[in-house]
Amino acid sequence: MLPELDVDGQLLPGRYRVTQEEIYVRFVEDRPPRRHLLWGDWQAMTNLLRRYTPVNAAWLYGPFLTEIAEPPAIHCLYWVEDLELDKANLDPEAHNMLRAFASPGEVHKVVGVDVDTRLAAWHCQPDTQIDDNYYAEYLYSRGQVDDVLQRRRSGTAGSAPVRLDALPRRGYLEVTLDDYT
């Protein structure tokens, strides 16, 4: 369930598992047309990516999840199982599409929508005690993404970072798409 926004209009720190319907009701419905356009673009890009590979989940973050009437874009990180990414990358058309989704700003450049995407590999490891050469790297990357998505700059663009910039000061949403199965 979505928490209330803090006094700065941000989600409280943390990751919140929600449905697409909950996001629509909270951040799109009865809002300016720009939000409806962004939401439609995000859904279209999500469906496009899912034509090439199953997508476990999406983490949405940034100004779309605030009270800003006309956010510049929807920011999204898609999680796709590493084995599925490997299979999809064997197809040259899928490989090019996945590369676009993985590169910040590339989907906007190629398709012309204001959806800023990233692509990350989810690694299924049922037993964390089993020696797996990739698991430690995966945990590091996932933790780093979680940390970065909860940070918020305190100064103006270009200003030097300060200690406050390292603290978790905003939350993000996880939408399960094709689930973690």
Residue pairs with C-beta under 8 A, 6 or more apart in sequence:
1 16
1 18
1 22
2 11
2 16
2 18
2 22
2 23
2 26
2 173
3 11
3 12
3 14
3 16
3 171
4 12
5 11
5 12
5 66
5 67
6 12
9 66
9 67
9 68
10 65
10 66
10 152
10 169
10 170
10 171
11 65
11 66
11 170
11 171
11 172
11 173
12 170
12 171
13 150
13 168
13 169
13 170
13 171
14 150
14 168
14 171
15 59
15 146
15 149
15 171
15 172
15 173
15 174
16 171
16 172
16 173
16 174
17 173
17 174
17 175
17 176
18 173
18 174
18 175
19 175
20 43
20 175
23 39
23 60
23 173
23 175
24 39
27 35
27 39
27 64
27 65
28 35
28 36
28 39
31 69
32 69
32 70
34 69
34 70
34 71
35 64
35 69
35 70
35 71
37 114
38 64
38 71
38 73
38 74
38 114
38 115
39 74
41 74
41 113
41 114
41 115
42 60
42 74
42 76
42 115
44 113
45 76
45 101
45 107
45 111
45 113
45 115
45 117
46 55
46 58
46 76
46 78
46 177
48 97
48 111
49 55
49 78
49 97
49 98
49 101
49 117
50 177
50 178
52 88
52 91
52 93
52 94
52 97
52 98
53 80
53 84
53 85
53 87
53 88
53 94
53 98
54 80
54 81
54 84
54 178
55 78
55 79
55 80
55 177
55 178
56 79
56 80
56 81
56 122
56 176
56 177
56 178
56 179
56 180
57 78
57 79
57 122
57 174
57 175
57 176
57 177
57 179
57 180
58 76
58 77
58 78
58 79
58 174
58 175
58 177
59 76
59 77
59 79
59 145
59 149
59 172
59 173
59 174
60 74
60 75
60 76
60 172
60 173
60 175
61 75
61 76
61 77
61 149
61 170
61 172
61 173
62 71
62 73
62 74
62 75
62 116
63 71
63 72
63 73
63 75
64 71
64 73
64 74
64 75
65 171
65 172
65 173
72 114
73 108
73 114
73 115
73 116
74 114
74 115
74 116
75 116
76 115
76 116
76 117
76 118
77 117
77 118
77 119
77 120
77 145
77 149
78 101
78 117
78 118
78 119
78 120
79 120
79 121
79 122
80 88
80 119
80 120
80 121
80 122
81 121
81 122
81 123
81 124
82 121
82 122
82 123
82 124
82 134
82 138
83 124
85 98
85 119
85 121
88 94
88 95
88 98
89 95
89 98
98 119
99 106
100 106
100 107
100 110
100 111
101 107
101 117
101 118
101 119
102 117
102 118
102 119
104 116
104 117
104 118
105 116
106 117
107 113
107 115
107 116
107 117
108 114
108 115
108 116
120 141
120 142
120 145
121 138
122 138
122 180
123 132
123 134
123 135
123 138
124 180
125 132
125 135
125 138
128 135
147 168
149 170
149 172
150 168
150 169
150 170
150 171
150 172
151 165
151 166
151 167
151 168
151 169
151 170
152 165
152 169
152 170
153 159
153 161
153 165
154 162
154 164
154 165
155 161
155 162
155 165
